[in-house]
Amino acid sequence: MKLQVSIDLLSLEQAMNLLQDVAAYVDVIEAGTPLIKQEGLKVVETFKKFFPDKLIFADMKTMDAGELEAEMAFKANADFTTVLAVSNDATIEGAVAAARKYNKYVTADMIGVHDRVKRAVELEKLGVNYLELHTGLDEQAHGGVSRLDELQTLRGMVKIPLSAAGGIKEDTIQQVEAAGAQIAAVGAAIYAAKSPKEAARRIREKITSS
Ligand SMILES: O=C([C@H](O)CO)[C@H](O)[C@H](O)COP(=O)(O)O
């Protein structure tokens, strides 16, 4: 399982400072949606420029204009972009077309989807590369927790790789891996830790495969 650091900080400077400490422990660097909205896609370009060996994940959370927004992310050197699973199939198809054109990946973020099994099967047919089971920050603030049981269910339903995001911590990372995620996205448990470097190192240590 790959470890992704989700950077929901609000400035490129803060993000780069964080990465000096934690990049060595992660496989994927995520430019969080608020960070992209605050600073623009230059964050994605900068991450790739300074960390060319890492996969760069642009959390665009595209809801419309799928091909256009995915292309914007890939032109900024993202390896992954996200499209919201709740969006129209035409939006998903547009993002998939851009991913194929640039030979990159599109992840469908399942945030807000009610029938996740049904939508997962549809998304696989639409050609997305990854499915992200995601408990968003607002949902977490209202008691939402990681959906490990659903991760296992989806693992049995679709062949494409699964990623997990939302509230993953040092003491749950092994359950995420055991449930069948190929990527675990960890945000606050790293960037808001007293020592982000130590937190990232400990989380990395708990992952058995790579
Ligand atoms: O995608 C995210 C959220 O929608 C805000 O951008 C987070 O990066 C993702 O939920 C992981 O963050 P943590 O829950 O802090 O681990």
The ligand as a MOL file (V3000), in Angstrom:
LIG
                    3D

  0  0  0     0  0            999 V3000
M  V30 BEGIN CTAB
M  V30 COUNTS 16 15 0 0 0
M  V30 BEGIN ATOM
M  V30 1 O -9.6990 15.3150 0.7760 0
M  V30 2 C -9.7080 15.8000 1.8840 0
M  V30 3 C -10.7540 16.7890 2.2870 0
M  V30 4 O -11.8210 16.7270 1.3860 0
M  V30 5 C -10.2320 18.2270 2.3110 0
M  V30 6 O -9.5220 18.5300 1.1660 0
M  V30 7 C -8.6720 15.4350 2.8920 0
M  V30 8 O -7.4340 15.6870 2.3470 0
M  V30 9 C -8.7930 13.9660 3.2650 0
M  V30 10 O -10.0370 13.8190 3.9280 0
M  V30 11 C -7.7000 13.4750 4.1920 0
M  V30 12 O -7.6010 14.3250 5.2830 0
M  V30 13 P -7.6320 13.8320 6.8080 0
M  V30 14 O -9.0410 13.4310 7.1070 0
M  V30 15 O -7.1920 15.0490 7.5720 0
M  V30 16 O -6.6760 12.6800 6.9410 0
M  V30 END ATOM
M  V30 BEGIN BOND
M  V30 1 2 1 2
M  V30 2 1 2 3
M  V30 3 1 2 7
M  V30 4 1 3 4
M  V30 5 1 3 5
M  V30 6 1 5 6
M  V30 7 1 7 8
M  V30 8 1 7 9
M  V30 9 1 9 10
M  V30 10 1 9 11
M  V30 11 1 11 12
M  V30 12 1 12 13
M  V30 13 2 13 14
M  V30 14 1 13 15
M  V30 15 1 13 16
M  V30 END BOND
M  V30 END CTAB
M  END
